[in-house]
Amino acid sequence: MKLKILTTVALVATLGFATPTILSPSPSFAQVYTGFRVKTDQRLTVRLINEAGKPIQYGLSQNSSKILASGQSTTMAFSQVKSGAVNILIYTQDGTPLGFKGSYDAEKNELTVNIASGGAGHKSISIGTNGIVEAI
């Protein structure tokens, strides 16, 4: 009798602790595939256009950031992306959510990113060594 009760308790406890939990990612950290694939073995230019109505800060993840005034644009050139991924951080000082809209000129291998406030809350543009561009 005691064995039957112990077996039942052990079985219930095991199933109770082993029940899987489904976790969904937070939307602010979701990666969004832009549909663009840049050429990684050629010089790449990334053009940032600030349409956010306020200054934004940008820079490579390993470098200090720079300020881009509202209505201004800047370019960042990369000799190749094939040898290492590129992660460009883009944000505002006050944490205003930003949205990115991009276009890609395959002939020039130039990615243009229009940055606006009130978007999906993107914080960076990631370009993988395979050329895939994602807004994160």
TISE-624365 format. One record per residue: x, y, z of N, C-alpha, C, CB in turn; residue in one letter. Coordinates in steps of 0.05 Angstrom, whole numbers, plus 5000, padded with zeros to 4 digits. Glycine has a CB too. Example, Ala and Ser with C-alpha at 12.3 -4.5 7.8 and 13.67 -1.06 7.14 Angstrom:
REM TISE-624365
526448865156524649105156526449345156522649115181A525749555142527349795143525850015157528249885114S
***
This chain:
REM TISE-624365
501649765000500050005000501750255000498150005024M503850255018505650495019507150524993507650465043K507850304980509250314955507550434933510150034947L505050374933503150474913502850784917500350334916K502650874942502451164948504951304940501751214978I507251194947509851314940510251334910512151164953L509451124896509651124867507851334855508950844855T505451364865503551564855504651844860500851524868T505651894884506752164891509152224873507552174921V510952024869513252074853512552134824515151824854A510551994814509652034786508352304783507551814778L506752394801505452654800507552874802503352684822V509452844820511553044824513253064798513252974848A513952844787515652844762514152974740516352554755T511752914735510153034713509753334718507552894710L509253404743508853684750511353854744508053714778G513653754750516153904746517153884718518353804765F516353684703517353644676515553764655517653344671A513353894663511554024643513054254629508954124657T513154244603514654454589513154724591515054374560P514754934591513655204591514355324564514855374614T512355444551512755574526513455864530510255554507I515755944520516656224523516556354495519456244535L515556594494515556744469517356984472512656834461S518857044450520757264452519357534455522457274427P520657714468519657984471519758124444521258144493S517658264436517658394410519958594406515058524405P520858714427522958914424525658784418523159074449S525958524421528458394415528258214391529358234439F526058224377525658054354527358144330522658044346A528557964316530058024293528158034269532357824288Q528458224252526758254229528458234204525158514229V528058034188529558004163528558214143529157714151Y530258374133529558594115528958514086531658814116T529858274079529558194051532058264034527058314039G533958404046536358484032538658294038537158774039F540158244017542658084020544858234005542357794010R546758344020548858504008551158323998549958714028V552758423981555158273971557358303992556058373943K558158084003560058094026563058114017559757854043T563558043992566358043983567158303969566757813964D565358503969565858763957565558983978563958813933Q566459223971566159453988563159503992567559703976R562359554017559559604024559359884036558459384043L557360034027556760294039554060274053556860524018T553860364077551360384092550760684096551460224119V548560774086547761054088545461064109546761174061R545861224130543861274150542561544146545061244179L539961564145538461814141536761854166536861814115I537162064181535662114205533162274199537462274225N530862144200528262264196526662254222526662124173E528062224245526762184271525762444284528662044290A526662674274525762924285527363004310522862914292G529462854316531262904339533862774333530062804366K536062854347538662734342538562434350540762884358P540062284335540361994342543361944346539261814319I543961734360546761644363547061384347547461604393Q549361354335549961114320552861044322549161154290Y553460804316556260714315556460414315557760824339G558760314309559260024310559359944339561959954296L558559694344558259604372560959614387557259324372S563259594374565759604387566959884389567659414373Q565760084378566860364378564960544393567260464349N565960784400564260984412562261094392565961214425S559961194402557861284384558361564375555161254397S557061634352557061904341554162004341558361904312K553862264338551162384337550562464308551062634356I548162404300547162484274544662654278546462224256L544962914270542763104274540363034258543763384268A538063134267535563084252535763204224533163214268S534763054205534863144177537463104163534163434176G539463004177542162954165542462664157544363044185Q544562614141545262344134548262304136544262274105S549062054138551961984139552361724125552961984169T554761664118555461404106557561264122556261434077T557461004122559460844135560360644114558360694161M563060624110564060454089565560214102566060604070A565159984089566459734099567759604075564359544112F570359534078571759424055570659144048574759394062S569858994068568658734064567058664089570758504058Q564958504085563458404108563958104111560358464104V565157994091565757704090567357614114567057634064K569257784123571057694144569957744172573657844141S567757884175566557934201563958084200568558094219G562058004216559458124215559558414224557457964233A557658574216557458854223554958894239557459034197V555259034262552959104278552959404284552958934305N551059554272550959844275548759904296550459984248I549560014318547660094339546460364331548960104367L543860394335542460644328540360694350541160634300I540560924364538660974386538561274392539560814411Y536661344409536461624419537261634448533661744414T538161864457538861894486536561844504540062164491Q534061924496531761904513530261644510529862134509D531261464493529961204490527561194472529261104516G527161404456524961404437525061164418524961674420T522961014416522960784397523360884368520260624399P525060734354525660804326524760584308528660854323L524160654283523460464262525360504239520560494254G526160294226527960304203526460214178530460124208F527060364157525960294130528460294112523760484120K528860084098531260064082530860024052532959844092G532960074037533060014009535859934002532160263991S536159773981538859673974539259703944539059373982Y541559823937542359863910544559653905543460153905D543859443891545659213886548059293869544158983874A547559483850549759563832551959703847548559743810E551259873866553160023882553959873908552060303889K552459663914552659513940552459713963555459363941N550159863962549660073981546960023995549660353968E547060014021544659974037543860244049545059764060L541460344044540460594055538360534077539260774033T538760654100536960604123535760874131538360464147V533060904127531661134136530761084165529261204118N531361264183530761224211528661424220533361264229I526461324230524161494239523461424268521761454221A522261624282521361564309518661424308521161814326S518061294331515461164333515160904318513361344325G517260774313517160524298517060284316519560504280G518160064306518059814320519959784343518559584300A521559994348523359984370526059854363522159834393G526759864338529359754330531659904343529659754299H533859764348536159884360538759834345536459774388K538659664324541059614309540459494282542959444325S542459524264542459394238544659184239542759594214I544058944234546058724234546358614206545158504254S548858604197549558494171551358254176550858704152I550358014170551857774174553957724153550057534176G555857544159557957474140556757344115560057284153T554257254116552857144093551457364077550856934102N551557614087550357844072547457904080550357784043G546257744097543457794106543358024124542357544119I541458204118541158454134538658424152540858714116V539058474178536758464197536658714213537158214215E534158794219533659014238533058884265531259204228A534458964285534158834311533159044331536758704321I
***
